[in-house]
Amino acid sequence: MPEQVIELLKEQHEEKPVRELNDLGIRKTERPRLVILGGGFGGLHLIRALRKQDFQVVLIDKQNHHTFQPLLYQVATSGLEADSIAYPLRKPLNAHPDCHFRMVEVTEVVPEKNLVVTNGGTLRYDYLVIATGARTNYFGMKDIERHALPMKSISDAIGIRNRLLRNYEEALLINDPEQKDQLMNVVIAGGGPTGVELAGAIAEFKKYIMPHDYPDLDVKSAKIHLIELTPELLPAMSDEASQKAEEYLRQLSVIIKTNTKIEGYDGRVVRTDAGNIPARVMLWTGGVSGAILPGLGKGLVTKKGRIKANASGRVKGYDNVFAIGDVAQIETKNYPQGHPQLASVAVQQGKFLATNLTRHIKGKELKEFHYINKGTMATVGRKKAVVDMKKWKFHGAAAWLVWLSVHLYSLVGFKNKVVTFINWAWNYFNHDRETRLIIKD
Ligand SMILES: Cc1cc2nc3c(=O)[nH]c(=O)nc-3n(C[C@H](O)[C@H](O)[C@H](O)COP(=O)(O)OP(=O)(O)OC[C@H]3O[C@@H](n4cnc5c(N)ncnc54)[C@H](O)[C@@H]3O)c2cc1C
């Protein structure tokens, strides 16, 4: 049987090498095999909530850790160590005998044959959950993809930290003022929560750390530009939050350009429709699209690269394939175009699908997903944050404390919470960021 399947696959993909049907070294048991692609917010919370005795669970991820993406910007700006926002993916599985993790990259799914193809072999499934998240979207601008720095993974964040710190070190060695400025300037593309948080954190680094670390540099000439295409920052939040965030950033001397389109970047000059900005670093937070996998029918993938699923999380047209999180467009009555690409959505969908899979195994009718929107928030820096809730909108120190508490509570792993709390307290009282290391990349 496996040989036949391989032959069929070979016929379908004449040119492409087909990996051996090795089930990734996992022996089939009497339990139905549930394969989960992606150990991000959706996948991890699905596993935690799942009645594991009902299934043989196989979690697949190209990394061996979960990444708490909302705090990546703090790793990028020397505020937190990378370990404190990561969580080993083997940990939630290792107490359960028929649960397995494989660190491989999925290259294709073959839903007609219940197969997942990876760079380590091919695996059969009885149920499949696609939770591969999103990837950075450069909207087809190749030069930006080549030269700008994304922030989607821990290595991206460390890459940004390296580049920022290395540029300051290099600026010390140069006498030409134009080249010096180019090395010290930072452009952030995208005025959503990630762009706003990065701009605030870099501005505070410039204010509190640089004068002590780099007394020989004219810190004032280091400019931080935040570029946003739409008329205001934080376009998905209330006007009040957008205006307050802008005010906070201006207090920190961030140069904000809204209604401005970035047209290109060659690694030295950012071209916008409002003029050029010399900068050796451009951080790209301009957008994401779903991390879809080849193999699903074309009509199932939206223009934003999300997989169409019905309200129960089931991918349209397949009985045993589900999708959750950023990659999924779960269409419900309240969200006919899918839900926002947020951690809270992915977490709720993961927990919801755990219940639905158990119901399915027991022959019960599947439930429909209802997203509970608990609010949105963004922080600019110490005592500067904005919070939008259904009934209240507030900002300032209270919002900042709410932001800190929610992120601490949501961080995965007790040790991570403790280490992060200690780091934040240290940074707050000492105006310091201890992890400003340049690690060779
Ligand atoms: C910088 C940044 C800041 C953010 N800040 C916030 C915030 O403040 N609040 C908020 O609510 N949301 C925030 N988000 C969004 C939030 O992180 C996402 O909505 C959330 O991570 C989605 O969860 P997910 O499980 O769908 O995907 P992810 O958490 O992205 O996980 C996907 C997993 O799939 C794996 N994977 C992908 N492709 C493959 C493949 N081919 N083979 C194997 N494995 C694969 C990845 O390695 C990853 O582990 C932020 C995102 C970023 C990038």
The ligand as an ORCA input file, in Angstrom:
! r2SCAN-3c Opt
* xyz 0 1
  C       5.822     40.966     15.700
  C       4.423     40.511     15.983
  C       3.715     41.076     17.037
  C       2.419     40.668     17.310
  N       1.749     41.248     18.352
  C       0.514     40.816     18.666
  C      -0.170     41.355     19.787
  O       0.334     42.238     20.473
  N      -1.403     40.859     20.071
  C      -1.983     39.877     19.323
  O      -3.094     39.441     19.637
  N      -1.365     39.365     18.245
  C      -0.135     39.798     17.901
  N       0.510     39.273     16.816
  C      -0.180     38.275     15.996
  C      -0.091     36.902     16.630
  O       1.232     36.597     16.976
  C      -0.654     35.884     15.645
  O      -1.997     36.222     15.398
  C      -0.558     34.477     16.207
  O       0.792     34.100     16.362
  C      -1.273     33.486     15.288
  O      -1.152     32.212     15.819
  P      -1.080     30.945     14.849
  O      -1.096     29.738     15.723
  O      -2.098     31.054     13.794
  O       0.319     31.073     14.110
  P       1.790     31.226     14.693
  O       1.782     31.590     16.118
  O       2.511     32.111     13.743
  O       2.382     29.754     14.573
  C       2.548     29.103     13.346
  C       3.530     27.964     13.535
  O       3.556     27.201     12.345
  C       4.892     26.862     12.023
  N       4.964     26.675     10.576
  C       4.608     27.556      9.611
  N       4.791     27.022      8.384
  C       5.281     25.773      8.586
  C       5.679     24.721      7.707
  N       5.602     24.843      6.387
  N       6.161     23.588      8.253
  C       6.248     23.443      9.607
  N       5.873     24.408     10.481
  C       5.396     25.548      9.980
  C       5.705     28.047     12.515
  O       7.041     27.673     12.774
  C       4.953     28.445     13.784
  O       5.482     27.812     14.923
  C       1.814     39.666     16.511
  C       2.516     39.098     15.458
  C       3.815     39.515     15.194
  C       4.587     38.892     14.056
*
